[in-house]
Amino acid sequence: MRTRSFAKQAEATSVDETLAEQKPLIVLELGEILELGDTSFARSLHHDLASDSAIDSFLKKSRFYNLTQHRWRLPRNYTKLLYGDFYTPFCNIFSSILRHFWRNESAQGTRRVVDTHNTPLRHSKAENPSLTSRPSLVIKAEGPSFQLPDTEPGQKPAQVGFSNVAACIELRAEGDNFPVSEQLVRVAIYARQLFIHQPNRRFVRILVLTGAYLRLFHFDRSGAQYTPPLDINADPHTFVRLVLGLSSPNEADIGLDTSIQWRIENGRKVSGMLTTRGADENEIVYPLLHVDALFSRTDLSGRCTTCWSVSNPINGEELLVKDSWRSCERTPEFVYLEEALGISGVAQMVSYEPDRCQAKDLRGFGNNVPAGFENRINTRVVMKCYGPTITKFSSAQHLLCILRDAISAHRKLLRKGILHGDVSIQNILTGSPKAEPGHRGVLIDLDIASRYIAGSVNALTDWRVGTSLYQSIMVVLSGEFADPLVHDHLDELESFFYVFSRIIHAYDCHGVFHSMASDLKGWEKYSDDQMLHAACKRVFIVEPTVPREVSARWPEACLRVFHDFRDFIKCIVVKKLTIAYEKPEDRAEALESLWSSAEDHYNHVLGLFDEGIAALGKAELGNPATSPSRRPATGPVRPPMEQSPLKRPSDDYPEAQPTAKRSTSPRITRNARSPRSPSPCITPRSA
């Protein structure tokens, strides 16, 4: 394999005004791109849809194909067509293929070629609502996975959008300055929107025709690959099959997961069903409680978690179905969830499907997987449902209870040799309204968890894995050390502290969001600069006070827990930094002292929360005036981003090992075929 610079080849000016705005995001999400050495992938597809003889019969009858000259009836001088009707000849050919092969009653009319080169297709409302794209042609679709586009009040209803498009086709004139680098960015924008608007998408394939030459672009959760140019005149059979694959009435052929289907009325989804296997391996069909996904990652590649709210058809219990694409090198989440069955404060699994689909099979690799390719496996887990994220706490005491039980659950996982790996606000849920102690806070999302046994060979610390806002200082700095310390339970207790800190500094004791205090703004501002990010957190943990406007919003007992927790974390950070600057061979004794005290660490931290919870309980019963009792006179400020219970923020790093510094260009890969520390101080801070 060889790698070439993408940036040098992306100089052409785009005809879409929004391409430049969208390109940085697409480049970041694409990463390595596989450039196939031949057209065998394209030639291998969809032989089940049309035999050679069936295609020969079509070519003989078609008025858009010249049998004598063995070429499609397209103008030879495409450049002149730029000032005329450039798109109609192509549209006619595509339409004739669909009419001939999709003639049965079930397929007829469900797929139609539409010229959209002057029709802006709106992007997801969850992102910049002003962004649009204009593919040259699309295949408009009807069926159980498609619906008419959303329409804003006062707008004319759109008849075509990314929500009812089976595939996009990009047309360019022969000789046009449209390098493959720009082709890739443009069609990746289309692919991303198809994934977002069609959350049961497994892959997207797009054709780019430059004159009579075609490239097939394939996108899945492992990234993308594309073919070299293929002459549609020299190989009409492959061309026809590719068009059929993009327009097939069988939704699986066009890249959709048919285990999720909707009932459509008046062009819109009104209900749906999700089919999976139960714990007894028998098929079970769950009604969807909402036609839209409860949560869906918008990334083009990666885990791309999508969650569905469903109802148990037997007892009506609400359950959560989590679909994700795990790296084949990672231990599946269901393995850890199975070990966590019965542990209070950890999400409880009902059933799972371990291997629903693999990216390598979508690309036709079989057992010949290219070196460096990160295969991803589609996994489905059905779990019990819980409350919203921790930010939906109702009182200071409720907040402490949620954190306390989540930390306790974390200890129980550690006792089983499991380290969560991504303690963050999004991964701590509230328990049910009447939850008993132990169930008031729930840890979710074990998909980047790891095995951990103190003193053994454990996974190395990697700042690229997890949610940067809540990473410990040692994790943030791991890229700066030749031999970083192993990620351990203390890193994750520090993450719990940062979750607590973010809430204390952004909310009041009634759960009303105000604004993020300046003390913490640097965590986000410098999230891409490890040294500055760590420095901001170091300054924060040594600060003896909190801003006056923050302390005024919280009862004294809650602030006491915060300060005592900070003192504990400060002590740990100092000790770990001291150890980190020692030679690896001189660290063992100090690290052993830390690791052997894990139970003491948890006991101390949980004790802080227990004291705070008890104090707040007494205050509420005996003297309510000790706690802030009135909400602010002004209305609450809405948080900048309301996250779904299972959502990870945009700085979610992949499991793979990307380069330490983020590039502004995708990478296309060509495929030819100090003193030792004593035990940590755990003495509570005096009130």
N, C-alpha and C positions, 0 to 999 in steps of 0.2 A: 504493500500500500504506500501511496505517496500523498503528501498533504500540500495543498496550495493555498495561497492567500486569497481570501474571498474579497477583501476590501478593494484590491487593485482592479477588480473586474466589475465593480458596481458603480461606474461613473456615469452611466447613461441617465439622462433626465427622464423622469417618469411622466406619463400623461395624466396620472392621477395625482391631484394636489396633496392627497393625504398619505401617499406612499412614504414620503420622507419622514412623516410623523410616526408612522407605524413601524418603519424598518428597525429602529433600535430594539424594540420589544421582540420582534420576530427573530432578529439575529441572536439575541440573548437566549431565546428558547430553543433555537435549532441546534446549536452546538455542532458536533461533527455530522457531516452529510456524506453519504456513500454515493459515489459516482460509479455506476456499474460499467464494466468494461465492454459489454456487448448487449444485444437486445434479447437475449434468451429469456429473461424474466417476462418481458412483454409478450413474447411469442408463446410462452407456456400457459398463459391465462385463458380461461373461459372456453376451453374446447368442448365442455359439456353444453354450452349454449348454442353452438352452431358447428356442424361438421364442415369439412372442406367442400363436400358435394353440395350442401345446402347454401354455402356462400357462393359457390360457382353458379348455382341456379339463380341466385339473386343478381349476381353481376351480369348474367346474360339478359335478364329482364330489365335491369335498371337503365333508365335514360340518363343517369348521371355518371355512368362508367362506360368508357370506350373500349370494347373488347379488342378491336383491331390494334389500337395503339397501346393497350394495356396501361391506361391512365384514367384517373378521375377527370370528369369534365370541369376542370378549374382553369381559369385564365392563366396563360403562361407568364404574362407580365403582371405580377401582383402589385408592383409599385404604382402603376397607373390606377389601379382600383382604389388606392387610398383616397382618391378624390371622387370616387364613385361609390357604387354599392359593393363594398368589400366583403360584407358578411353574408349576404344572401346565398352565394354559391355554396359556401360551407354549410350553411343552415339547411339548404336543400338536401345535401348529401346525408347529413346526420338524420334529418327527418325521414328520408326514404328508408334508411336502415331500420329505424324504429317501426315504421308502418309495416314493413315487410315481415319482420321477425316477431313483433309483438301484436299478432292479429287475434289471438284468442280473447274471449269475452272478459276474462278476469284481468287481462293485461291492457286491453285496448283503452286508450284514453288516460291511463294512469301515468304515462311518461310522455313529455312533450318538449321539443327543443324550442327555446325562446331566445331571441336576440336581446341581450341586455347590455350591449356596449354603451348605450346611452341611458341606461336605467340604474340609478344608484341604489344598491342594496344596503340597507342600514345594518350597522354592526350592533352588537349586544348593548342593551340599555344599561347593563351593569358597568360598562366601561364608558368611554367618551361617546355620548349619543350623537355627536355631530359627524362621526366618522362613517364613511361609506366606501363601498368598492363596486367596480363595474366590470365584472367578467365579460368577455366577448359574447359567449353563449352559455346558457345553463340548460340542464335537463330538469324541467319542472316536474315534480312528483306528487302523486296522491297515494295515500295508503296509511296503514296503522302507525307509522312513525313520523308522519309529516302533517304540518298544519299551516294555515295562512299566517303571514307575518303579523306581529303585534302592531296595533295602530294606536297612535296617541289621539286623545280627544281633539276633534276639529280637523284631523287629517283625513285625506281621502284614503280609503282602505287599499293597501297594496295587494296585488295579486301574486307577486313573486318576491321571495326573500330567501335568506339562508335557511329558514325553517322549513321550506318546501322545495328544496333543491337537492336532487340526487347527486349531481356532479357539475363541475365547472369546466369550461373549455376556453382556452386563451388562444387567440389568433393573431398572428403577426405577418407582415409582408416579407417575402423573401428578400434578403439583403438588408433588412431593417437592423439597426444597431440595438439589438436586444440580447445581450450576452446571457449565458446560462445563469450567471450570478444574479442578474436582475429577474430573470424568469423565476428562479427559486424563491426570491423574496416575495414576488407578486403572488405566486400561487400558494405560498405558505400562509399569506394573509387570508386567502379564500379558505384554505383548509382549516385554519384556526377558527374561523367563524362557523364553519360547518360543524366542527366538534362542539362548539359552545351551544349552538342552536339545536343540535341533535345529540343530546347527552347519552344516547345509547349507541353512538358511533364507535366502531373499533378501528377503522382506518378510512382514509380519504385518498382517492386517486383522481388526478387531474391531468388532462391532456393539454400540451402546448404545441400548436402547429405553426411552423414558420414556413410559409409556402406549402410545399408538398412533403415537408419533413416534420416528423412528430417526435416529441419526447413524452414519456410517461413519468409523472412524478407520483411517488407513493409516500404517504405520511401515516405514521402510527405512533404509539407511545414510546417507541425506542428512537424516534427521530424521523429521518427521511432518506430516501434514495431516489435516483433518477437514472433513466437510460440514456445512451447516446442517441443521436437522431436516427429515425427509422423512416425510410422512403415509403409513403403510403401507396405510391404507384407500383413500386416493385413488390410490395407485400400487402396486397389489399385484404387478404384473409386475416392477418393480425390486426389490421386497422378495424375491420368490421367487428371482430371479437372484442376489441377494447371498447368500442362504442356500445356493444351489447352489455358488456360488463358494467359500464357506467350507468346504464339505463334499465338493467334487469328488474322485472317485477318482483323477483325474489330479493327481499331486502338484505339478506345475508351476502349476496353477491356484490352489492354496492357498499358494503362495509358496516352494516347495522347489526346490532345484537338483538336478535328476534325473540329473546326471552323476555323482553320488555315491549309491550304492545299497548296501543291506546285505541279507544273508541272515538271516532271522529263524527262530529255533528256540525253541519254548516261550516265545514272547513277548519274547525277548531277541536282540540283535544278536550274531551269532557270527562273521561274516566280512563283507567288503565289497569293492567294486570302484569305482575312480575312472576315468572316461573323459575323455581330453583329446586334443589334437592334438600330434603329435610335431614335430620340427624339419623333417620333410619334408611337413608339413601333413596327413599321414594320421592317422586316428584310432588311438589306442593306449589299451588298457585295462590299468590298473595294479591289481594286488591290493593292498588295504590291509594293512599289517603290523599295525595295531592298529585295532580298531573305533572307538575314540575318537580325536578329533583330538589330534595331538601337542601342539598349543597353540591356544588360541582366546581372542581378546579378548572381554571380557564387556561392553564398552561398547554402548549402544543405537545409537549412530551414530558415524560416523568411518571410519577405515580398516578397523577390525574384522578384523584379520588372523587367518586360520585356517590352520594348517599340518597337513598329513597326511603320515604316513610310509608310503611305498609301495615295492613291489618291481618292478624292471625285469623284465617277463615273459620277456625273452630271456636275460639273463645272471644274474638274481637280485640284481643290485646294489641296495642300498638308496638310495632317492632321497627328496627332500623336495618336496612340492607346497605352494606358498604361494598361498592365495587372499586377495585384499584388495580394498578399494574405494578407489581413488585419486581425488583431486580432479581434475576435468577440466582445471584450470588448472596442474597439476603435470606435469613431465616424467615419464613412466612409469619405474618401476624397471628394467624390462627393457631400456630404452634404455641406461642406464648399465651394466647387467650385460653387455650385448652388447659394449660398448666395453672391458669389463674381462676379456673372455675371454682366457685365457692369462696373466693377472697372478697371480703367486704371492701367497698370503695374502688373496685376495678370493674370496668365494663364486662358484662357477662354474655358470652357467646351462646347462641342457640344452635346454629349449624354453619357449615361452610362448604364451598366448592373450591378445591385447591388449585385446579389447573383447567380453566375454562377456555383459554386461548393463549397462544404464544406469538410474539412478534416475529420470530424467526420463520414461523410457518406462514404468516401473512405475506412474507417476502419470498417464499419459495426456496429458502435456504436448505431445508431438510437438515441433514447432519453436517453439511458443509458450511458452517457458520464462519464468516470472515473474521480474521483476527481483530480484536478491539471492539467488535460489535457487542453492545450491552443488550442481551435478550431480556425482554420483560414478559411477565406471565400475568394474565388476567385472573384475579382471585375475587371470590364473593364471600362475604361473611354476614350472617344474620345475627343481630344482637338485640338485647333488651334496650328499651328506650329510657332515657333519663331526662332531667330538666335542661334548661339552657346553660350557657357558659357561666362561669363564676361571677362575671360582671353583672349578672342579674340578681345579686344578693339583695336582701330586703332590709338588713340592719347590720350594725357592726358585729354583733354576736353571731349572726348568720354567716357573715364573711369568715370569721375565725373558725366556725364549725366546719365550713366547707374546706378551708385550707388544712385544718387539723386532720380531718378524715382522709383527705387526699395524701397528705404526708404519711399518715399511718399505712395507707394502702401501698405507698411506695416502699416502705420498709418491708411489708409482707412480700412484695415482689422480689426485693433484694434477697430475702431469706431463701427464695427459690432459685437464686442465681440469675435474676432478670433485672437489667437496668433499663429504665424506660427510654431514655435517650432524647426526649423532646418535651420536657416540662415547660408548659406555656399556658397563657390564659385560655387559648382555644382548646386545650386538652384537659381542662379541669371543669367538669360539669357540676351543676347542683343536683342533689338527689331529689327524690319525689317530695312533695309538700309535707308529708308526715313521716319522713325518713327517720329511722332510729339512729342513734350515735353509731358511727362507723360507716354509715351509708349517706351522710349528708353532703359529702363531696365525692365525686367519682372521677377516676383517671381513665382516660380513653386514649386511643391511637397508639398502639404498640407496634406500628409497622416499621419503625426504625429502632426498635428495642434491640438489645444485644445481651449475650451471655456475659455474666460477671461473677467471678470468684476472687475475692481479695487475695492478692499475692500470687495469683496464677497469671498465665498469659491471657490478657484480655485485649479487646479491640482498642486500637490507638485512638487518641483524641483527635477529632477532626472538626475544625470550625465551620466547614462547609456542610455539615450534617446537623439539622435541627433548626430552631428558630432563633436568630441572632439576638433579638431584643432580650431574651431571657437566658442566654448562655452565660456560664460562669466566666470569670476573668481568665482562668487558666485555659478554658476551651477557646475563648476568643483569641488568646495569644498562642495557641498551639502551632499555628503556621509560622511563628517567629522562632521556634525552638527546633534545633536539629533532632533532639530527643524529647518530645513533649511528654508530660506525665500522662499516665493512663486515666481515662475518663472514669471517675468513681462516684460513689454516693454523695460525696461532699459537693461535687460540681452540681448535682441535681438539687441538693438542699439549697444551694446558692440560687439556683433557678427559681425555686419556690419563693425565696426571699424577693427576687426581682418581680415576680408576679404580684406579691403582696405590695411591693413598693409602687408599682405602676397603678394599682387600684387606689392606694392611699393618696397618691399625688394627683389623681385625675377625677376621683369621685368623692361624694360625701357619704356619711354613714347611713344614708337612706338609699344608696344606690343611684343617686342622680349624678350624671356626668357633668363636669364643669369644663375644665380644659386641662391639658397636661402641664404640670408645673415645669418651670424652666430647668430645674435640677435634672430632669430626665430627658429633655429634648435632644441632648447630644447623643443619646443611645441610638436614636433613629438617624440623626444627621450624619453620624460617622459609622453607620453600620457596615460600610464597605471598606473602612480603614481600621484594621484590627488594632493598631497601636493607639489611635485616638479613641476608639470605642472602649478599649480596656481602661484607658486613662480616665475617661468620663465616669466609669463605674468605680474605679479606685477612689476618685475624689468623692463620689457619692457615699461610699460606705464608711469613710472616715469623718464625714460631716456629722457633728454632734446633735444637730437640730433639724427640724423640718420648717419650711416656710410658714410664716404666721397664718397666711390665708388657708393653708392646708390643715394645720393643727386645730384651727377654729372649727373645722368641719367634722372632727372626730372626737369621741370620748377619750378621756385620759387613759382608761384601762386598755383600750385598743392601741393607742400610741405607745404605751409601755411595752406591749408585746412587740411592736415594730422596732423600737429602740433596742430591746434585749436581743431580738433576732439579728439585728444589724451588728451588734457587738460580737455575737457569736461568729457571724460570717466574716467580719473584719479580721478576727483572730485566725480563722482558717485560711483566708486569702494570704495573709502575711506568711504563715507557715508554709503554704504550698509554693508561694513565689520563692521563698528561701530555698526550698528543696529543688525547685526547677532549675536554679542557677548552679546547683552542684553537678559534679560529674555523674553520669548514670550509675557507675559502679559504687558511688558513695551515698546513694539515696535510700538503699534498702531498709536500714534501721528506722529512719524517720518515717518512711512511708508505712512500714509495718505498724508503727506506733499509731498512726492515723487510722489505718484500716481496721486494726484490732479493736478500736474504740467506737465502731459504727453504732452498736446498740446504745452506748452512752450518748452519742450525738443525737440519735433519734429521741431518746428519752428526754434529753435536755430540751430539744426544740418542741416536742409535743407537750412537755411540762409547761413551757411558756404559754402555749395556746390554751391549755387546760386552765391555767391560772387566770388568763384573760377572759375566757368564756365564763368562768365562775364569777369573776368580779363584775362583769357586765350583767350577769343574771341577778346578782344581789342588788346592783344599782337599779335595775329595772323594777325589782320588787319593792325595794326600800326607799329609793330616792331617785325617781325618774329625772329629776332636774340635773343630775350629774351627766346626763347624755344629751347631745343636741336633740331637740324635740320638734323643731319646725323646719320644713323645707325652705329653701331660698324663696324670696318673694318673686324673683324672676323665674320664668319658665326654664326648664332644664335644657341644657345645650346637648344636642344629639352627638354621640360619639362620631368621630370622623369615619369609622368603618364598622358597621354592624356585621359581625361575623356569625356564620352558622355554627352550631355546636361542634361540628367536626372540621371546621375550616382552619387551615394553616395559612398564615399571611404570605404576602408575596415574596418574602425573603426565605422561602422554603428551598433549601439546597438539596440537590439530588443525591442519591446513594452513591453514584459513581464518583470518580475522582477527577473533577475538572481542573483546569489549570488554576493556579492560585490567584491570578489576576484575571478579571473578566475582560474578554475581548469585545470589541465593537463589530467584529465580523465573524460570521459562521466559518467553521472549518470543514472544507470539503475533502473527503478521503477518496482517493482513486483506488479501485479494486480491479487488478488485471484479470482476473477471473476471481557555697557559704556555710556557717556553722549548722550542725544538724538541729533539727527542730524537736522540741519536746512534744509531749502529747498536747492536743489542742485544749485551750482553756474553754471551759463550759460553765463558768460561774455566771449566774444570771446578773444582769445589770440591776443595781439597786434603784428602787423607785424614787 
